[in-house]
Amino acid sequence: MVTRNAINQGLIPGPRYLAASQEITVAGGLGDETLPHLPFPEFSFGVLVSGAEEMRKAVRMFLKYGVDHDQAQPLGRQLHRRPRRPAPPG
């Protein structure tokens, strides 16, 4: 958002720029990169939510800080799927 605001204010040259939120995701979802030995959610790629109320809370927080749009990854999909192993003969 800092870059977007600086472009809009003419402080730095640049194209039109939209600021997005962190991804909003569920535990095990696409944006969940939290590690058990580094429990610092502010450094995570995504914000973990569980349920509709937490989702609303996360969206409202990002709107408060002025993002142009939110990114939601509500499914537990992964970027890279593991290849399926063939069934054993017999």
NUDO-861622 format. One record per residue (C-alpha): x, z, y; residue in three letters; residue number from 1. Coordinates in steps of 0.05 Angstrom, whole numbers, plus 5000, padded with zeros to 4 digits. Each point is the difference from the previous one (the first is absolute). Layout:
BEGIN
X|Z|Y|ALA|NUM
...
end
This chain:
BEGIN
5000|5000|5000|MET|1
5059|5012|5046|VAL|2
5021|4927|4994|THR|3
4929|4975|5011|ARG|4
4993|5044|5062|ASN|5
5067|4978|5029|ALA|6
4982|4926|4991|ILE|7
4932|5012|5032|ASN|8
5032|5035|5059|GLN|9
5050|4944|5010|GLY|10
5059|5046|4985|LEU|11
5026|4954|4945|ILE|12
4984|4927|4986|PRO|13
4960|4985|4938|GLY|14
4939|4968|4970|PRO|15
4932|5033|4995|ARG|16
5010|5057|4951|TYR|17
4950|5042|4960|LEU|18
5019|5069|4976|ALA|19
4976|5021|4931|ALA|20
4994|5068|4969|SER|21
5036|5024|4938|GLN|22
4963|4978|4938|GLU|23
4944|5047|4979|ILE|24
5002|5007|4925|THR|25
4983|5044|4941|VAL|26
5049|5036|4954|ALA|27
5032|4948|4957|GLY|28
4975|4944|5045|GLY|29
5039|4943|5030|LEU|30
5026|5039|5060|GLY|31
5016|5064|4963|ASP|32
5075|5007|5000|GLU|33
5004|5076|5003|THR|34
5053|5032|4957|LEU|35
4993|5069|4970|PRO|36
5069|5022|5024|HIS|37
4988|4973|5072|LEU|38
4932|5028|5019|PRO|39
5000|4975|5072|PHE|40
4936|4960|5011|PRO|41
5021|4979|5070|GLU|42
5056|4957|4969|PHE|43
4954|4966|4950|SER|44
4979|4928|5003|PHE|45
4927|5020|4992|GLY|46
4954|5057|5017|VAL|47
4967|5029|4938|LEU|48
4926|5015|5002|VAL|49
4951|5025|4948|SER|50
4928|4987|5016|GLY|51
4958|4975|5057|ALA|52
5012|5059|5047|GLU|53
5076|4994|4995|GLU|54
4994|4925|5012|MET|55
4960|5011|5063|ARG|56
5050|5052|5023|LYS|57
5059|4953|4990|ALA|58
4965|4942|5037|VAL|59
4981|5045|5058|ARG|60
5072|5025|5005|MET|61
5027|4929|5005|PHE|62
4947|4980|5051|LEU|63
5019|5061|5041|LYS|64
5072|4974|5004|TYR|65
4977|4930|5019|GLY|66
5011|4954|4941|VAL|67
4967|4932|5003|ASP|68
4979|5000|4928|HIS|69
5003|5044|4938|ASP|70
5027|4978|4933|GLN|71
4964|5026|4938|ALA|72
5024|4994|4928|GLN|73
4946|5039|4963|PRO|74
5016|4974|4931|LEU|75
5052|5026|4952|GLY|76
5032|4932|4992|ARG|77
5075|4990|5000|GLN|78
5039|4943|5031|LEU|79
5035|4981|4936|HIS|80
4964|5004|4934|ARG|81
5039|5014|4938|ARG|82
4998|4942|4950|PRO|83
4956|5012|4940|ARG|84
5036|5009|4935|ARG|85
4976|4957|4943|PRO|86
4960|5037|4946|ALA|87
5041|5017|4938|PRO|88
4988|4954|4941|PRO|89
4953|5023|4947|GLY|90
end
